[in-house]
Amino acid sequence: MRTDAITLKQLRTLKTVAQTGSLTRAASILNQTPPTIHSQIKNLEATVGQPLLTRGTGGGGFSPTPAGDALLIAAHRIDANLSQAEQQLAALFKGLTGHVVLGTVSTAKYFAPRLVRQLQDAVPDIEVELRIANRSEVIAALDRGEYDLAIMGRPPRRTMNQALPLGPHPHGIVLRPDHPLARQDGYDPAALLMETFLSREDGSGTRILMERFIDRLAEGHRPKRVVMQSNETIKQAVIAGLGVGFLSLHTVHDELADGRLTLLRGQGFPIMRHWYLLYGSTEGTEPSKAAQRCAREIEALNGTFLPQVSG
């Protein structure tokens, strides 16, 4: 028996003849001619090597043989699987199910897990995969089409038409609570520039913003910098007294709340930027329906997943 030669058309013909008991009625239902129906059955019987239908005595209707019954069970299972696949495909098309890769810059890791949990509650049939990298790596992954959605600070100019503002993103300088600058309502720029700035690596959005701040403040003076690879390392280094840190205030929520760190106060602080959601690749390809649905859910949250900054 060559099961790979069996066609869906033959199985549907067998089902219809078995249900109606008549080649003529089956032909009418399937919009075929009786000779075509007869040919389909004969070809199927030749493929399986056994008769599949038998005719009742005295010219009665057709009924399945034991071999026909076995094949009809398989045919019903196939139809059920195809029906289930049809429903799944329709759900995918409507964005009701699917797999979405959400990429975020490393600074967003302080709220991204909470956001993913909220998405799981809102769209439980969509699997959301979270990936975290620095800004330059996120942009490169978008270029390669590896992310369906991405969250970062101000995105590249070429992607602004695909960017949705999510909420405020404050930055500032964090200090040890006993630092001399921490006791001032304002700050002396010259004194600040004497400090060691603990800096994120090249490619970090926080590093870019810090350099712009120093350029506006320094007028040619370059303060000492120590590069560190993560916000956590910078926070611990500030607590240890190695320098001052320029960080997203969303990364220091807990340390400000419990008094391990404090903020430099004065005109221009906090430096306010925004979080953005990017959807689709930088080539402008259409995001999947599931990604579009997740984007709508994230927009509807209206930034409630962002940490509330105090201190």
C-alpha positions in Angstrom: 0.0 0.0 0.0 1.4 3.4 -1.0 -0.1 5.8 1.5 1.9 8.7 0.0 -0.2 8.4 -3.1 -3.5 8.9 -1.3 -5.0 12.4 -1.9 -7.3 14.5 0.2 -9.7 14.6 -2.8 -9.9 10.8 -2.8 -10.6 10.6 1.0 -13.3 13.2 0.8 -14.9 11.3 -2.1 -14.8 8.1 0.1 -16.4 9.9 3.0 -19.2 11.4 0.9 -20.1 8.1 -0.8 -20.0 6.3 2.6 -22.3 9.0 4.1 -24.8 9.1 1.3 -24.5 5.5 0.1 -24.7 6.8 -3.5 -22.3 7.7 -6.2 -24.8 10.0 -7.7 -25.6 11.9 -4.5 -21.9 12.1 -3.7 -21.3 13.6 -7.2 -23.9 16.2 -6.6 -22.5 17.2 -3.2 -18.9 17.4 -4.5 -19.9 19.0 -7.8 -18.5 16.1 -9.8 -19.9 13.6 -12.3 -20.7 10.0 -11.2 -18.0 8.6 -13.4 -15.5 10.9 -11.8 -16.6 9.7 -8.3 -16.4 6.1 -9.5 -12.8 6.7 -10.8 -11.7 8.3 -7.6 -12.9 5.4 -5.5 -11.3 2.8 -7.9 -8.0 4.7 -7.9 -8.1 4.8 -4.1 -8.8 1.0 -3.9 -6.0 0.3 -6.3 -3.6 2.4 -4.1 -4.5 0.6 -0.8 -4.9 -2.8 -2.5 -8.3 -3.6 -1.0 -12.0 -2.9 -1.7 -13.3 0.0 0.3 -17.0 0.0 -0.5 -19.5 -2.8 -0.9 -23.0 -2.6 -2.4 -26.0 -3.9 -0.6 -28.0 -6.8 -1.9 -30.8 -6.0 -4.3 -29.2 -2.8 -5.5 -28.9 -1.1 -2.1 -26.6 1.7 -1.3 -22.8 1.6 -0.8 -21.4 1.0 2.6 -17.7 0.8 3.8 -15.8 -2.5 4.1 -13.6 -3.0 7.2 -10.7 -1.6 5.2 -13.0 1.4 4.2 -13.9 1.9 7.9 -10.2 2.0 8.8 -9.4 4.6 6.1 -12.5 6.6 7.1 -11.2 6.9 10.6 -7.9 8.3 9.3 -9.9 10.6 7.0 -11.9 12.0 9.9 -8.6 12.6 11.9 -7.1 14.3 8.9 -10.1 16.6 8.6 -10.0 17.4 12.3 -6.3 18.2 12.2 -6.8 20.4 9.1 -9.7 22.2 10.8 -7.5 22.8 13.9 -4.8 24.1 11.6 -7.3 26.4 9.9 -8.3 27.9 13.3 -4.7 28.3 14.3 -3.8 30.0 11.0 -6.8 32.3 11.4 -5.7 33.2 14.9 -2.2 33.9 13.7 -3.6 36.1 11.0 -5.6 38.0 13.5 -2.7 38.3 15.9 -4.4 36.2 18.6 -1.5 33.7 18.8 2.1 33.7 17.8 5.7 34.3 18.9 7.1 37.8 19.4 10.7 38.7 20.1 10.9 41.9 22.3 14.4 43.4 22.4 15.3 46.0 24.9 18.4 48.1 25.8 20.0 47.0 29.0 18.7 49.9 31.0 15.2 48.7 30.4 15.8 45.4 32.1 14.7 47.1 35.4 11.1 47.2 34.1 11.0 44.9 31.0 10.2 41.7 33.0 7.2 43.5 34.6 6.1 44.5 31.1 6.4 41.0 29.8 4.3 39.7 32.7 1.6 42.3 31.9 1.7 41.2 28.2 1.3 37.6 29.3 -1.9 38.6 31.2 -3.2 40.6 28.3 -2.4 38.2 25.4 -1.8 34.8 27.0 -1.7 33.0 23.7 1.2 35.0 22.4 4.6 33.9 23.5 6.9 36.9 24.2 10.6 36.3 24.2 12.7 39.0 25.9 16.2 39.8 24.7 18.5 42.4 26.3 21.5 44.1 24.8 23.1 47.6 24.6 21.8 50.3 22.2 24.1 49.5 19.3 23.4 45.8 19.5 19.7 46.4 19.6 19.9 48.6 16.5 22.0 46.0 14.7 19.5 43.2 15.6 16.6 45.4 14.3 18.6 45.8 11.0 18.9 42.0 10.8 15.2 41.5 11.4 15.8 39.6 14.7 13.4 41.6 16.8 9.7 42.1 16.2 9.6 44.9 18.8 12.3 46.9 20.6 12.3 49.3 23.5 15.1 52.0 23.8 15.7 55.6 24.3 15.6 58.0 21.3 16.0 55.7 18.3 18.0 56.4 15.2 16.6 59.1 12.9 15.8 56.6 10.2 13.5 54.7 12.4 11.5 57.6 14.0 8.5 56.9 11.7 8.3 53.5 13.3 8.7 54.7 16.9 6.0 55.1 19.5 6.7 57.2 22.6 6.0 55.2 25.8 6.8 57.5 28.6 9.4 59.8 30.3 13.0 58.5 30.8 14.8 60.7 33.4 18.6 60.7 33.8 20.8 62.2 36.4 24.0 62.0 38.4 24.0 59.7 41.4 26.2 60.2 44.4 27.0 58.7 47.8 24.7 60.3 50.4 27.8 61.7 52.2 29.3 63.2 49.1 29.9 67.0 49.4 27.9 67.7 46.3 24.9 65.8 47.8 24.5 68.5 50.4 23.9 71.3 47.9 20.6 72.4 46.3 22.6 73.6 43.3 26.0 72.5 42.1 29.3 74.1 41.0 30.1 72.9 37.4 33.8 73.3 38.1 33.6 71.1 41.2 31.5 68.5 39.3 34.1 68.3 36.5 36.8 67.5 39.1 35.0 64.3 39.9 35.6 60.9 38.2 32.7 60.0 36.0 31.8 56.3 36.0 30.8 55.6 32.5 29.0 53.0 30.5 30.7 51.4 27.4 30.7 52.7 23.9 27.5 51.9 22.1 25.4 52.6 25.2 22.6 55.2 25.0 23.4 56.3 28.6 27.1 56.9 27.5 26.0 59.0 24.6 23.8 61.2 26.7 26.5 61.6 29.4 29.0 62.7 26.8 26.6 65.3 25.5 26.0 66.6 29.0 29.8 66.8 29.7 30.3 68.6 26.4 27.8 71.3 27.3 29.2 71.7 30.8 32.9 71.3 30.2 33.8 73.8 27.4 36.9 71.8 26.5 37.7 70.3 29.9 37.6 66.5 29.9 37.0 65.0 33.3 38.4 61.7 34.3 36.3 58.7 33.2 36.3 55.0 34.2 34.4 52.8 31.9 32.2 50.0 33.3 30.1 47.5 31.5 26.8 47.6 33.4 24.6 49.9 35.4 24.9 47.5 38.4 28.7 47.9 38.5 28.4 51.7 38.3 26.0 51.8 41.2 28.2 49.7 43.4 31.2 51.8 42.4 29.4 55.0 43.4 28.4 53.4 46.7 32.1 52.4 47.2 33.2 56.0 46.6 35.0 55.5 43.3 33.3 58.4 41.6 29.9 59.8 40.4 27.6 58.0 38.1 25.5 59.3 35.2 22.6 56.9 34.9 19.0 56.4 34.0 17.0 57.1 37.1 14.9 54.0 36.3 18.0 51.9 37.1 18.5 53.4 40.7 14.9 53.3 42.0 15.7 50.9 44.9 19.0 52.6 45.9 17.3 56.0 46.0 14.4 54.6 48.0 16.5 53.0 50.7 19.1 55.8 50.9 22.1 54.1 49.5 22.4 56.7 46.7 21.2 60.2 46.2 20.8 62.6 43.3 22.8 65.6 42.3 20.3 68.5 42.4 20.4 71.7 40.4 19.2 73.4 37.3 18.8 71.1 34.3 18.2 67.9 36.4 16.8 65.5 35.8 17.7 65.3 32.1 14.5 64.1 30.6 14.3 61.8 27.6 11.7 59.3 26.5 11.3 55.6 26.1 10.3 54.5 22.6 8.8 51.3 21.2 10.0 50.4 17.8 8.1 47.9 15.7 9.1 46.2 12.5 12.7 46.1 11.1 14.6 49.2 10.1 13.9 48.2 6.5 10.3 49.0 7.0 8.8 45.5 6.7 5.4 45.0 8.1 5.4 43.5 11.6 3.4 40.3 12.3 -0.2 40.5 13.5 1.0 39.2 16.9 3.6 41.9 17.1 1.1 44.6 16.2 -1.3 43.3 18.9 1.5 43.4 21.5 2.4 46.9 20.4 -1.2 48.0 20.9 -1.2 46.4 24.4 2.0 48.1 25.4 0.7 51.5 24.2 -2.5 50.9 26.1 -0.5 50.4 29.3 0.4 54.1 29.0 3.8 53.8 30.8 2.4 52.2 34.0 5.2 49.6 33.8 7.9 52.3 34.2 9.5 52.7 37.7 8.3 55.7 39.7 11.4 57.8 40.5 11.8 59.5 43.8 14.8 60.9 45.8 
